[in-house]
Amino acid sequence: MESNYICGIHPVTDAVIGGKKIEKVLFKQGMDSPHFRNLMELLQEKNISFQFAPIERLNYVTRANHQGVIAFLSQVDYVSLEEMVAKAIENKKNPVIILLDGVSDVRNFGGIARSAECASADGIIMPAKGSAAINAESIKTSAGALMRIPVAKVTNLREAIFYLSQSGFQIIAATEKAEKNIYDADFSKATAIILGSEDKGISKSSLSLANELVKIPITGVTGSLNVSVAASVVLFEIVRQRIV
């Protein structure tokens, strides 16, 4: 079975230069050398996510001579924002796209992808940095949906929202801060749904670009739903409106 990671500063550098699809790079804390700085410049140039961690974490991934550097390979082929939007508009009169703002938990991400694919959503967009990885766990949680639904990673989520708006999508932010109930929203148009992380929610910059804020009514004591559950509720309200 092919490994889903590459170890060592020179092999990782060669992989980046060679165009390998890399999810993120894990560095040992405290690294500093000319080769390290060269690799960092390449990662920033290619907009590849990276993270520093204690040596114990790298040793947990592999006992091989990793030299303080492990690159995790992407298990799916990402699409560009432009390609996703063009295909969505071509394939469906009123497509639905999900934007994830700060969703970093792989199980939540997998759950969202599963609901999105079940509801025939046309793609998922997320920032290149700080988002959940597409790895074995997220794919398993998605029940394989991540192998079937288009996913795009973008440098700037605000720019992606602008692009969607200019392409004819209404931008709907699902947030408990909203006054309007999701059941009173009109989802019959081309729609982009913004979902935020459970701890921080949707960023102010993303909220400011939304055409409308909507909330899921909560009648119990717990103040909010898990983000993957919330995604499912919103997506299937869209389905309900469109099949009635």
Secondary structure, DSSP 8 states (H G I E B T S, - for coil): ---SEEESHHHHHHHHHTT--EEEEEEETT---HHHHHHHHHHHHHT-EEEEE-HHHHHHH--S--TTEEEEE-SS----HHHHHHHHHHH-SS-EEEEEES---HHHHHHHHHHHHHTT---EEEESSSS---SHHHHHHTTTGGGTS-EEEES-HHHHHHHHHHTT-EEEEE-TT-SEEGGGS--SS-EEEEEEBTTTBS-HHHHTT-SEEEE----SSS----HHHHHHHHHHHHHHHHH-
